[in-house]
Amino acid sequence: MPSSCPICEQPIASTAVHCSVCGFPTALAIEGLRSISDEETDSLVADGPVAAVEPRPTPAAVPLSAEEELNAAISRDLRSKMDLVRGLGPGPDVTAELCEAALSEAEGRVAEALDILRSAQQRLETQTDEVLRTRAQLLADRRSALEKTGVHFALGGDLAELNGAIDSGEREEAANLLVAAEQRIGQFEADWKGLQGLLSQIQGLRAEAEELGFPLGEISSEIEAIRDHIAGPSLSEDALDRIAEEAAQTLMLLHEAIPSSLETELARHEAALSKYPDDSSVSAAARRLHLEATRHLKKGRLSEAVQSVRDLRAELLDLEKKTAPPPPAPPAPPEPAESEEAMLDRLLKKARTLAGRVRTLPPDSETAHDAAIQIREATELLRARQLKEADLTLSRLMRMLSADVQGS
């Protein structure tokens, strides 16, 4: 078994049937080596020094025919183009045709080998164009997918140049452009994903701050400016890097502004809780939430601190409702105004009742005398329709009779 191919001089494995590079059959390679030289040198072993032996002259190389030279040139071109395609990943392969052509040429069928190589050359070029066009379309699809997420990558010029190279048959140039464009869009996709993470954090903190009513000042305008920059018609890698720097700075400002507002609010809530005894069961839940919020804030866990403050607000509001004094009872509705006839009827009944009580008094008592006078006075007032005065007179008489009863 020869150690190298006599055609391309590449190493040949001991179990290989064909050369892995040019496809030349190893069996023919053995015969070729035998025909070139049977022995390199003869050695004579004796008791004295070894005598030098003159090497046989190497036979002159047989010049290749025009068809054989063309076959060799096409084979080299095919190997070069396959190397180009392999650099793009899985793709067309004409190794089998190279092996078949090498075998045909070794058996003397040079014209047949040329036909095989030309057919392989045409198939390889067609399939290489298909690979390039497919990969170019994938690039366009990836660019469209980026646009759906809200960012426009400046890849239009690269795609136009790539498609132009493919259409003009400049496959090597197209392959180089394709690799460069894929590297660009891959890096852009990774950077955009990182920027989306920053924007998500910014939006979350902004929403929490606005929900709690924390002032953000110029931070809100900076967030809007970042969104305007992202919505630009054509973003390059450098532009995306600058936007990422702005987003990182805005996130840092939020991490500075929100803790300050949280500290101010927690101090205010602590003063409100100081009105309750430390061992009060009513304020225990609010004190626990206040402690949790303070711990989260000290450890930099802003989302957790904001949530604890939100819960603390609700607990303090409920606590105020529980400890607030009951509202005053609504005033009794005013009694409907009494008509004159109704009042007269009521006073007459009152006068008759009091007169009956007066008659029960001892006739010679001072109280009976005074009571009789007031009964007559009230009766005269009633006749004169002076109802209010009559009511006052009867009321005095009632109080006098009550006092007399208590005194006796």
NUVEXBA-592843 format. One record per residue (C-alpha): residue in one letter; x negated, y, z negated. Coordinates in steps of 0.02 Angstrom, whole numbers, plus 50000, padded with zeros to 5 digits. Example, Ala and Ser with C-alpha at 12.3 -4.5 7.8 and 13.67 -1.06 7.14 Angstrom:
# NUVEXBA-592843
+----+-------+-------+-------+
! aa !    px !    py !    pz !
+----+-------+-------+-------+
!  a ! 49385 ! 49775 ! 49610 !
!  s ! 49316 ! 49947 ! 49643 !
+----+-------+-------+-------+
# end
This chain:
# NUVEXBA-592843
+----+-------+-------+-------+
! aa !    px !    py !    pz !
+----+-------+-------+-------+
!  m ! 50000 ! 50000 ! 50000 !
!  p ! 49923 ! 50169 ! 50051 !
!  s ! 49909 ! 50305 ! 49919 !
!  s ! 49954 ! 50448 ! 50038 !
!  c ! 50053 ! 50477 ! 50197 !
!  p ! 49946 ! 50486 ! 50356 !
!  i ! 50067 ! 50616 ! 50427 !
!  c ! 50089 ! 50745 ! 50288 !
!  e ! 49956 ! 50679 ! 50167 !
!  q ! 50079 ! 50679 ! 50022 !
!  p ! 50067 ! 50544 ! 49886 !
!  i ! 50171 ! 50386 ! 49918 !
!  a ! 50241 ! 50280 ! 49776 !
!  s ! 50199 ! 50095 ! 49779 !
!  t ! 50383 ! 50047 ! 49797 !
!  a ! 50431 ! 50182 ! 49923 !
!  v ! 50496 ! 50132 ! 50094 !
!  h ! 50478 ! 50305 ! 50170 !
!  c ! 50375 ! 50459 ! 50131 !
!  s ! 50481 ! 50571 ! 50017 !
!  v ! 50426 ! 50727 ! 50113 !
!  c ! 50423 ! 50688 ! 50298 !
!  g ! 50510 ! 50519 ! 50296 !
!  f ! 50371 ! 50423 ! 50385 !
!  p ! 50391 ! 50234 ! 50356 !
!  t ! 50261 ! 50165 ! 50235 !
!  a ! 50245 ! 50003 ! 50334 !
!  l ! 50188 ! 50102 ! 50486 !
!  a ! 50074 ! 50203 ! 50374 !
!  i ! 49982 ! 50043 ! 50325 !
!  e ! 49956 ! 49994 ! 50507 !
!  g ! 49898 ! 50169 ! 50546 !
!  l ! 49769 ! 50164 ! 50410 !
!  r ! 49706 ! 49994 ! 50468 !
!  s ! 49687 ! 50055 ! 50644 !
!  i ! 49587 ! 50206 ! 50590 !
!  s ! 49456 ! 50109 ! 50496 !
!  d ! 49428 ! 49928 ! 50446 !
!  e ! 49285 ! 49968 ! 50329 !
!  e ! 49199 ! 50127 ! 50277 !
!  t ! 49030 ! 50052 ! 50233 !
!  d ! 48940 ! 49886 ! 50211 !
!  s ! 48837 ! 49854 ! 50058 !
!  l ! 48689 ! 49740 ! 50042 !
!  v ! 48651 ! 49678 ! 49869 !
!  a ! 48467 ! 49629 ! 49840 !
!  d ! 48336 ! 49624 ! 49704 !
!  g ! 48267 ! 49791 ! 49762 !
!  p ! 48353 ! 49960 ! 49791 !
!  v ! 48515 ! 49965 ! 49889 !
!  a ! 48488 ! 50007 ! 50070 !
!  a ! 48590 ! 50148 ! 50145 !
!  v ! 48709 ! 50095 ! 50282 !
!  e ! 48752 ! 50209 ! 50425 !
!  p ! 48943 ! 50248 ! 50425 !
!  r ! 49041 ! 50209 ! 50580 !
!  p ! 49088 ! 50361 ! 50683 !
!  t ! 49268 ! 50418 ! 50656 !
!  p ! 49369 ! 50398 ! 50814 !
!  a ! 49424 ! 50562 ! 50890 !
!  a ! 49604 ! 50618 ! 50851 !
!  v ! 49726 ! 50588 ! 50992 !
!  p ! 49802 ! 50756 ! 51044 !
!  l ! 49990 ! 50773 ! 51021 !
!  s ! 50106 ! 50791 ! 51168 !
!  a ! 50214 ! 50944 ! 51190 !
!  e ! 50368 ! 50850 ! 51127 !
!  e ! 50273 ! 50785 ! 50975 !
!  e ! 50214 ! 50960 ! 50934 !
!  l ! 50393 ! 51023 ! 50950 !
!  n ! 50453 ! 50883 ! 50835 !
!  a ! 50322 ! 50930 ! 50706 !
!  a ! 50370 ! 51114 ! 50714 !
!  i ! 50556 ! 51074 ! 50694 !
!  s ! 50518 ! 50957 ! 50549 !
!  r ! 50420 ! 51095 ! 50461 !
!  d ! 50561 ! 51218 ! 50493 !
!  l ! 50690 ! 51096 ! 50422 !
!  r ! 50587 ! 51065 ! 50265 !
!  s ! 50568 ! 51252 ! 50240 !
!  k ! 50754 ! 51283 ! 50261 !
!  m ! 50798 ! 51141 ! 50141 !
!  d ! 50682 ! 51219 ! 50012 !
!  l ! 50775 ! 51382 ! 50037 !
!  v ! 50944 ! 51298 ! 50011 !
!  r ! 50882 ! 51202 ! 49859 !
!  g ! 50837 ! 51369 ! 49780 !
!  l ! 51023 ! 51413 ! 49785 !
!  g ! 51078 ! 51251 ! 49702 !
!  p ! 51166 ! 51098 ! 49774 !
!  g ! 51184 ! 51112 ! 49963 !
!  p ! 51157 ! 51026 ! 50130 !
!  d ! 51019 ! 50895 ! 50149 !
!  v ! 50945 ! 50824 ! 50311 !
!  t ! 50814 ! 50711 ! 50232 !
!  a ! 50896 ! 50558 ! 50310 !
!  e ! 50881 ! 50635 ! 50484 !
!  l ! 50697 ! 50676 ! 50454 !
!  c ! 50664 ! 50495 ! 50408 !
!  e ! 50758 ! 50431 ! 50559 !
!  a ! 50664 ! 50549 ! 50675 !
!  a ! 50495 ! 50500 ! 50601 !
!  l ! 50534 ! 50316 ! 50626 !
!  s ! 50590 ! 50345 ! 50805 !
!  e ! 50434 ! 50443 ! 50845 !
!  a ! 50322 ! 50312 ! 50764 !
!  e ! 50403 ! 50182 ! 50877 !
!  g ! 50368 ! 50289 ! 51029 !
!  r ! 50543 ! 50361 ! 51054 !
!  v ! 50487 ! 50542 ! 51049 !
!  a ! 50633 ! 50613 ! 51149 !
!  e ! 50759 ! 50525 ! 51036 !
!  a ! 50669 ! 50595 ! 50883 !
!  l ! 50683 ! 50770 ! 50958 !
!  d ! 50871 ! 50750 ! 50983 !
!  i ! 50891 ! 50693 ! 50802 !
!  l ! 50792 ! 50841 ! 50737 !
!  r ! 50886 ! 50968 ! 50843 !
!  s ! 51053 ! 50898 ! 50784 !
!  a ! 50993 ! 50904 ! 50604 !
!  q ! 50933 ! 51083 ! 50631 !
!  q ! 51104 ! 51137 ! 50695 !
!  r ! 51196 ! 51050 ! 50552 !
!  l ! 51081 ! 51125 ! 50422 !
!  e ! 51103 ! 51301 ! 50489 !
!  t ! 51293 ! 51283 ! 50496 !
!  q ! 51306 ! 51213 ! 50321 !
!  t ! 51183 ! 51342 ! 50253 !
!  d ! 51292 ! 51481 ! 50324 !
!  e ! 51443 ! 51400 ! 50240 !
!  v ! 51352 ! 51394 ! 50073 !
!  l ! 51300 ! 51576 ! 50089 !
!  r ! 51476 ! 51633 ! 50136 !
!  t ! 51555 ! 51532 ! 49995 !
!  r ! 51435 ! 51604 ! 49866 !
!  a ! 51464 ! 51779 ! 49934 !
!  q ! 51652 ! 51755 ! 49914 !
!  l ! 51625 ! 51695 ! 49735 !
!  l ! 51530 ! 51856 ! 49702 !
!  a ! 51676 ! 51957 ! 49769 !
!  d ! 51797 ! 51857 ! 49661 !
!  r ! 51692 ! 51888 ! 49505 !
!  r ! 51690 ! 52073 ! 49545 !
!  s ! 51881 ! 52072 ! 49563 !
!  a ! 51895 ! 51981 ! 49396 !
!  l ! 51793 ! 52119 ! 49314 !
!  e ! 51908 ! 52251 ! 49389 !
!  k ! 52059 ! 52164 ! 49312 !
!  t ! 51979 ! 52187 ! 49141 !
!  g ! 51965 ! 52374 ! 49171 !
!  v ! 51789 ! 52400 ! 49238 !
!  h ! 51728 ! 52430 ! 49417 !
!  f ! 51553 ! 52361 ! 49448 !
!  a ! 51449 ! 52449 ! 49582 !
!  l ! 51419 ! 52292 ! 49687 !
!  g ! 51504 ! 52345 ! 49848 !
!  g ! 51343 ! 52395 ! 49936 !
!  d ! 51257 ! 52232 ! 49891 !
!  l ! 51404 ! 52129 ! 49955 !
!  a ! 51408 ! 52226 ! 50119 !
!  e ! 51221 ! 52201 ! 50145 !
!  l ! 51235 ! 52016 ! 50103 !
!  n ! 51378 ! 51985 ! 50224 !
!  g ! 51285 ! 52080 ! 50358 !
!  a ! 51131 ! 51970 ! 50338 !
!  i ! 51240 ! 51813 ! 50347 !
!  d ! 51329 ! 51873 ! 50504 !
!  s ! 51164 ! 51914 ! 50590 !
!  g ! 51090 ! 51743 ! 50548 !
!  e ! 50955 ! 51810 ! 50431 !
!  r ! 50972 ! 51665 ! 50311 !
!  e ! 50814 ! 51692 ! 50211 !
!  e ! 50857 ! 51876 ! 50185 !
!  a ! 51036 ! 51828 ! 50142 !
!  a ! 50976 ! 51701 ! 50014 !
!  n ! 50864 ! 51829 ! 49929 !
!  l ! 51006 ! 51957 ! 49926 !
!  l ! 51125 ! 51826 ! 49856 !
!  v ! 51010 ! 51777 ! 49714 !
!  a ! 50979 ! 51960 ! 49669 !
!  a ! 51166 ! 52001 ! 49672 !
!  e ! 51209 ! 51851 ! 49564 !
!  q ! 51078 ! 51902 ! 49438 !
!  r ! 51149 ! 52079 ! 49434 !
!  i ! 51330 ! 52027 ! 49409 !
!  g ! 51281 ! 51896 ! 49279 !
!  q ! 51191 ! 52027 ! 49175 !
!  f ! 51334 ! 52151 ! 49199 !
!  e ! 51462 ! 52022 ! 49141 !
!  a ! 51361 ! 51986 ! 48984 !
!  d ! 51340 ! 52172 ! 48946 !
!  w ! 51525 ! 52205 ! 48977 !
!  k ! 51574 ! 52065 ! 48859 !
!  g ! 51466 ! 52142 ! 48723 !
!  l ! 51543 ! 52314 ! 48755 !
!  q ! 51718 ! 52240 ! 48744 !
!  g ! 51673 ! 52174 ! 48571 !
!  l ! 51620 ! 52349 ! 48516 !
!  l ! 51779 ! 52425 ! 48587 !
!  s ! 51885 ! 52296 ! 48497 !
!  q ! 51803 ! 52341 ! 48330 !
!  i ! 51826 ! 52527 ! 48365 !
!  q ! 52009 ! 52507 ! 48411 !
!  g ! 52043 ! 52401 ! 48258 !
!  l ! 51964 ! 52524 ! 48137 !
!  r ! 52046 ! 52672 ! 48224 !
!  a ! 52219 ! 52591 ! 48211 !
!  e ! 52194 ! 52554 ! 48026 !
!  a ! 52133 ! 52731 ! 47991 !
!  e ! 52280 ! 52808 ! 48083 !
!  e ! 52403 ! 52694 ! 47994 !
!  l ! 52336 ! 52752 ! 47826 !
!  g ! 52334 ! 52933 ! 47884 !
!  f ! 52145 ! 52955 ! 47870 !
!  p ! 52077 ! 53105 ! 47967 !
!  l ! 51959 ! 53056 ! 48109 !
!  g ! 51921 ! 53229 ! 48178 !
!  e ! 51812 ! 53223 ! 48335 !
!  i ! 51797 ! 53034 ! 48330 !
!  s ! 51964 ! 53015 ! 48419 !
!  s ! 51906 ! 53125 ! 48563 !
!  e ! 51744 ! 53027 ! 48578 !
!  i ! 51842 ! 52865 ! 48590 !
!  e ! 51947 ! 52938 ! 48731 !
!  a ! 51788 ! 52997 ! 48819 !
!  i ! 51718 ! 52819 ! 48815 !
!  r ! 51878 ! 52753 ! 48894 !
!  d ! 51869 ! 52886 ! 49030 !
!  h ! 51690 ! 52837 ! 49071 !
!  i ! 51736 ! 52652 ! 49083 !
!  a ! 51879 ! 52693 ! 49201 !
!  g ! 51756 ! 52769 ! 49326 !
!  p ! 51764 ! 52712 ! 49508 !
!  s ! 51592 ! 52628 ! 49515 !
!  l ! 51487 ! 52583 ! 49363 !
!  s ! 51305 ! 52532 ! 49373 !
!  e ! 51207 ! 52435 ! 49243 !
!  d ! 51127 ! 52594 ! 49178 !
!  a ! 51296 ! 52680 ! 49161 !
!  l ! 51364 ! 52532 ! 49065 !
!  d ! 51212 ! 52538 ! 48949 !
!  r ! 51244 ! 52722 ! 48913 !
!  i ! 51427 ! 52686 ! 48875 !
!  a ! 51375 ! 52546 ! 48758 !
!  e ! 51261 ! 52667 ! 48665 !
!  e ! 51405 ! 52791 ! 48647 !
!  a ! 51519 ! 52654 ! 48583 !
!  a ! 51390 ! 52596 ! 48455 !
!  q ! 51371 ! 52775 ! 48393 !
!  t ! 51560 ! 52798 ! 48381 !
!  l ! 51576 ! 52636 ! 48283 !
!  m ! 51443 ! 52700 ! 48164 !
!  l ! 51540 ! 52862 ! 48139 !
!  l ! 51696 ! 52762 ! 48099 !
!  h ! 51599 ! 52661 ! 47972 !
!  e ! 51550 ! 52825 ! 47891 !
!  a ! 51717 ! 52916 ! 47899 !
!  i ! 51833 ! 52778 ! 47839 !
!  p ! 51737 ! 52736 ! 47677 !
!  s ! 51739 ! 52920 ! 47628 !
!  s ! 51929 ! 52928 ! 47648 !
!  l ! 51949 ! 52763 ! 47554 !
!  e ! 51844 ! 52826 ! 47409 !
!  t ! 51949 ! 52984 ! 47396 !
!  e ! 52112 ! 52887 ! 47396 !
!  l ! 52051 ! 52758 ! 47270 !
!  a ! 51998 ! 52897 ! 47153 !
!  r ! 52172 ! 52973 ! 47166 !
!  h ! 52255 ! 52805 ! 47131 !
!  e ! 52140 ! 52776 ! 46983 !
!  a ! 52199 ! 52939 ! 46907 !
!  a ! 52380 ! 52885 ! 46934 !
!  l ! 52348 ! 52717 ! 46850 !
!  s ! 52267 ! 52802 ! 46700 !
!  k ! 52441 ! 52855 ! 46642 !
!  y ! 52480 ! 52674 ! 46600 !
!  p ! 52401 ! 52577 ! 46456 !
!  d ! 52259 ! 52461 ! 46503 !
!  d ! 52355 ! 52309 ! 46440 !
!  s ! 52517 ! 52358 ! 46526 !
!  s ! 52592 ! 52211 ! 46620 !
!  v ! 52688 ! 52330 ! 46731 !
!  s ! 52530 ! 52404 ! 46808 !
!  a ! 52427 ! 52242 ! 46809 !
!  a ! 52457 ! 52204 ! 46993 !
!  a ! 52412 ! 52381 ! 47046 !
!  r ! 52251 ! 52377 ! 46944 !
!  r ! 52203 ! 52210 ! 47023 !
!  l ! 52228 ! 52280 ! 47199 !
!  h ! 52130 ! 52435 ! 47154 !
!  l ! 51985 ! 52327 ! 47095 !
!  e ! 51991 ! 52220 ! 47253 !
!  a ! 51988 ! 52373 ! 47366 !
!  t ! 51840 ! 52446 ! 47271 !
!  r ! 51741 ! 52284 ! 47286 !
!  h ! 51776 ! 52266 ! 47472 !
!  l ! 51723 ! 52445 ! 47501 !
!  k ! 51559 ! 52424 ! 47406 !
!  k ! 51517 ! 52270 ! 47509 !
!  g ! 51557 ! 52357 ! 47673 !
!  r ! 51708 ! 52251 ! 47716 !
!  l ! 51812 ! 52392 ! 47787 !
!  s ! 51956 ! 52290 ! 47859 !
!  e ! 51982 ! 52201 ! 47693 !
!  a ! 51967 ! 52365 ! 47597 !
!  v ! 52097 ! 52448 ! 47710 !
!  q ! 52217 ! 52303 ! 47685 !
!  s ! 52195 ! 52310 ! 47496 !
!  v ! 52229 ! 52498 ! 47496 !
!  r ! 52384 ! 52468 ! 47602 !
!  d ! 52447 ! 52341 ! 47475 !
!  l ! 52400 ! 52457 ! 47332 !
!  r ! 52505 ! 52597 ! 47405 !
!  a ! 52657 ! 52483 ! 47413 !
!  e ! 52628 ! 52421 ! 47235 !
!  l ! 52611 ! 52598 ! 47166 !
!  l ! 52771 ! 52651 ! 47254 !
!  d ! 52862 ! 52504 ! 47177 !
!  l ! 52785 ! 52545 ! 47008 !
!  e ! 52850 ! 52724 ! 47017 !
!  k ! 53024 ! 52660 ! 47053 !
!  k ! 53018 ! 52542 ! 46904 !
!  t ! 52958 ! 52674 ! 46779 !
!  a ! 53058 ! 52823 ! 46843 !
!  p ! 53197 ! 52886 ! 46723 !
!  p ! 53374 ! 52843 ! 46777 !
!  p ! 53458 ! 52979 ! 46877 !
!  p ! 53584 ! 53087 ! 46782 !
!  a ! 53764 ! 53033 ! 46790 !
!  p ! 53865 ! 53131 ! 46914 !
!  p ! 53982 ! 53260 ! 46836 !
!  a ! 54161 ! 53207 ! 46807 !
!  p ! 54277 ! 53266 ! 46941 !
!  p ! 54379 ! 53416 ! 46887 !
!  e ! 54555 ! 53380 ! 46834 !
!  p ! 54686 ! 53439 ! 46955 !
!  a ! 54758 ! 53609 ! 46913 !
!  e ! 54916 ! 53597 ! 46805 !
!  s ! 55069 ! 53682 ! 46875 !
!  e ! 55163 ! 53810 ! 46770 !
!  e ! 55316 ! 53700 ! 46755 !
!  a ! 55214 ! 53551 ! 46701 !
!  m ! 55122 ! 53657 ! 46573 !
!  l ! 55286 ! 53727 ! 46506 !
!  d ! 55358 ! 53555 ! 46489 !
!  r ! 55201 ! 53493 ! 46400 !
!  l ! 55201 ! 53640 ! 46277 !
!  l ! 55386 ! 53620 ! 46238 !
!  k ! 55356 ! 53437 ! 46194 !
!  k ! 55207 ! 53489 ! 46089 !
!  a ! 55309 ! 53623 ! 46000 !
!  r ! 55451 ! 53501 ! 45959 !
!  t ! 55326 ! 53375 ! 45891 !
!  l ! 55243 ! 53506 ! 45780 !
!  a ! 55414 ! 53571 ! 45722 !
!  g ! 55458 ! 53396 ! 45665 !
!  r ! 55296 ! 53387 ! 45566 !
!  v ! 55331 ! 53559 ! 45489 !
!  r ! 55500 ! 53499 ! 45426 !
!  t ! 55415 ! 53363 ! 45329 !
!  l ! 55315 ! 53490 ! 45228 !
!  p ! 55374 ! 53545 ! 45055 !
!  p ! 55491 ! 53693 ! 45086 !
!  d ! 55411 ! 53804 ! 44953 !
!  s ! 55231 ! 53774 ! 45007 !
!  e ! 55124 ! 53909 ! 45085 !
!  t ! 55080 ! 53793 ! 45228 !
!  a ! 55264 ! 53768 ! 45272 !
!  h ! 55289 ! 53957 ! 45272 !
!  d ! 55139 ! 53990 ! 45386 !
!  a ! 55186 ! 53846 ! 45499 !
!  a ! 55363 ! 53911 ! 45520 !
!  i ! 55295 ! 54081 ! 45570 !
!  q ! 55180 ! 54004 ! 45703 !
!  i ! 55321 ! 53895 ! 45770 !
!  r ! 55430 ! 54048 ! 45795 !
!  e ! 55285 ! 54143 ! 45875 !
!  a ! 55249 ! 53999 ! 45995 !
!  t ! 55433 ! 53985 ! 46039 !
!  e ! 55441 ! 54170 ! 46082 !
!  l ! 55285 ! 54156 ! 46189 !
!  l ! 55359 ! 54009 ! 46282 !
!  r ! 55516 ! 54107 ! 46316 !
!  a ! 55410 ! 54250 ! 46382 !
!  r ! 55317 ! 54127 ! 46495 !
!  q ! 55152 ! 54171 ! 46411 !
!  l ! 55097 ! 53991 ! 46419 !
!  k ! 54911 ! 54009 ! 46380 !
!  e ! 54947 ! 54111 ! 46223 !
!  a ! 55079 ! 53987 ! 46172 !
!  d ! 54956 ! 53843 ! 46197 !
!  l ! 54827 ! 53931 ! 46086 !
!  t ! 54959 ! 53961 ! 45949 !
!  l ! 55015 ! 53781 ! 45950 !
!  s ! 54834 ! 53722 ! 45945 !
!  r ! 54801 ! 53829 ! 45790 !
!  l ! 54957 ! 53758 ! 45710 !
!  m ! 54898 ! 53581 ! 45747 !
!  r ! 54728 ! 53614 ! 45668 !
!  m ! 54811 ! 53691 ! 45515 !
!  l ! 54927 ! 53542 ! 45489 !
!  s ! 54779 ! 53422 ! 45511 !
!  a ! 54678 ! 53516 ! 45382 !
!  d ! 54825 ! 53515 ! 45261 !
!  v ! 54843 ! 53328 ! 45278 !
!  q ! 54658 ! 53300 ! 45245 !
!  g ! 54660 ! 53419 ! 45098 !
!  s ! 54806 ! 53330 ! 45015 !
+----+-------+-------+-------+
# end
